[in-house]
Amino acid sequence: MSGPALLARRRTALDRQPKYLRIHAELRDRISTGQWPAGQPLPAQRDLAAEFGVSVMTLRQALQLLADDGLIDTRHGSGTYVAQRYAYDLGHLRSFASDLASQGARISTRLLAAGIVAAPEEVDARLGGPGDVLRLRRLRLADGQPLFVQTSYLPAELTRADGPGADSPGTLDVEELAHRGLYTVLAEHGLAVTRAAETITPVLLDPADAADLGRLAGRPALLSHRVSFTAAGLPILDDHAVLPGDSVAISASRSTDQLEVQYTLTTS
């Protein structure tokens, strides 16, 4: 079949699509091309229905698909808005915070807990038996909205005078670790991370994570578990990030010789 004939056939197939699917595709294009930027309210449903010559019910089917895509969100009593979306590339070692900040997100951190604790058995095994660990629990926010809650474990010796920090007569500062990127601080102390092993699994929000994220306990979430290593192969960081399922998706772009995988994160 020739190219023009194939295009004509494809156009015919598109014309046969249900109207709500065509509306969904058009509105999705307006968002993805920036015609409707993040944070902009959508036109009133009746106005959009009139524009496309359909009923409000048909329009709502298209809007539901956009909501399922994470492209719009409804704010009760206010209206429907284009969602703020950020991408976190899983193909490199940058932190969540630095990746999102590079896209214009106003990232802030709320320290929930910090202290030396006895290492949980599985953490003790992953970090090579440090015994005690520094446990940091932080809530990461984008534009003031909870994005994910992160629990990180580092060998407690890093915060002591006899620790292996290369640049200090001692130690990593706990407050510094709590509010700055861990990779950045570790690199400044001669412990640059060069490799990480990460797994992503579905979980249900436990009461503590749900309360910190402003969600209901038992709702779906994703758990990103990453163990990071220095160039010498030293396991230096055992990190757990819980991302609520209503604001994160994993997307992939595939070609014959390349695979790009990323989180797409939204805030309302």
WONOR-V685263 format. One record per pair of residues at least 24 apart in sequence whose ideal C-beta (glycine too) atoms are under 7 Angstrom apart, sorted by sequence separation. I is the first residue (numbers start at 1). J is the second residue. D is the distance in Angstrom with one decimal. If there is no record, write none. Layout:
BEGIN
[[I J D] [I J D]]
END
This chain:
BEGIN
[[113 137 4.2] [132 156 3.9] [134 158 6.8] [165 189 4.0] [166 190 2.6] [200 224 5.3] [221 245 5.1] [112 137 4.3] [130 155 3.9] [134 159 5.6] [165 190 6.7] [219 244 6.8] [220 245 3.5] [112 138 6.2] [127 153 6.7] [130 156 6.3] [198 224 6.3] [199 225 5.1] [219 245 6.4] [222 248 5.7] [111 138 5.8] [112 139 5.8] [130 157 6.6] [198 225 6.8] [110 138 6.8] [127 155 5.8] [198 226 4.3] [23 52 5.3] [109 138 5.3] [110 139 4.3] [197 226 7.0] [215 244 5.2] [42 72 6.6] [123 153 4.9] [152 182 6.3] [196 226 5.1] [197 227 5.1] [23 54 6.9] [109 140 5.9] [110 141 6.7] [196 227 6.6] [213 244 5.4] [196 228 4.4] [107 140 6.7] [108 141 4.8] [196 229 6.8] [209 242 4.9] [119 153 6.9] [195 229 4.6] [19 54 5.3] [27 62 6.4] [107 142 5.9] [193 228 4.4] [194 229 6.8] [23 59 6.5] [106 142 6.8] [193 229 6.8] [194 230 6.4] [105 142 4.5] [106 143 5.1] [193 230 6.4] [194 231 4.5] [20 58 5.1] [24 62 4.2] [28 66 6.5] [41 79 5.0] [42 80 4.6] [105 143 6.4] [192 230 6.5] [19 58 5.6] [23 62 3.9] [27 66 6.0] [41 80 6.9] [42 81 6.8] [191 230 5.5] [192 231 6.7] [205 244 6.8] [31 71 5.2] [41 81 5.3] [116 156 5.0] [134 174 6.8] [138 178 6.6] [20 61 3.8] [24 65 4.5] [28 69 7.0] [40 81 6.6] [136 177 6.2] [20 62 4.4] [24 66 6.3] [39 81 6.2] [40 82 5.0] [100 142 6.0] [136 178 5.8] [28 71 6.4] [39 82 6.4] [97 140 6.3] [193 236 6.7] [38 82 5.3] [96 140 6.5] [193 237 7.0] [37 82 6.5] [38 83 6.7] [39 84 6.3] [191 236 5.7] [36 82 5.1] [38 84 4.3] [38 85 6.8] [186 236 6.3] [200 250 7.0] [31 82 5.6] [182 237 6.1] [86 142 6.7] [84 143 6.5] [114 174 5.5] [149 209 5.3] [149 212 4.8] [114 178 5.4] [149 213 5.8] [111 178 4.5] [146 213 4.8] [111 179 6.8] [146 214 5.4] [109 179 5.5] [139 212 5.3] [154 236 6.7] [98 181 5.8] [154 237 5.7] [97 181 5.7] [152 237 6.3] [153 238 4.3] [95 181 4.7] [152 239 4.8] [95 183 5.4] [150 239 6.7] [151 240 4.7] [150 240 6.9] [150 241 4.7] [148 241 5.1] [149 242 5.1] [148 242 6.0] [148 243 4.5] [93 193 6.2] [112 212 6.4] [126 227 5.3] [93 196 6.0] [128 235 5.7] [127 235 5.0] [126 235 6.0] [127 238 5.7] [126 238 5.1] [123 238 5.1] [147 265 6.2] [147 267 6.4] [145 267 4.1] [145 268 6.4] [143 267 5.7] [142 267 5.0] [96 241 6.8] [91 260 6.2] [91 261 6.6] [90 261 4.6] [90 262 5.8] [89 262 4.8] [90 263 6.9] [88 262 5.8] [87 262 4.8] [88 263 4.2] [87 263 6.9] [87 264 5.7] [88 265 6.4] [70 249 5.9] [85 264 5.8] [86 265 4.7] [85 265 6.9] [85 266 5.1] [84 266 6.4] [83 266 4.5] [84 267 4.9] [83 268 6.7] [75 268 6.8] [70 264 6.3] [73 268 4.3] [70 266 4.7]]
END
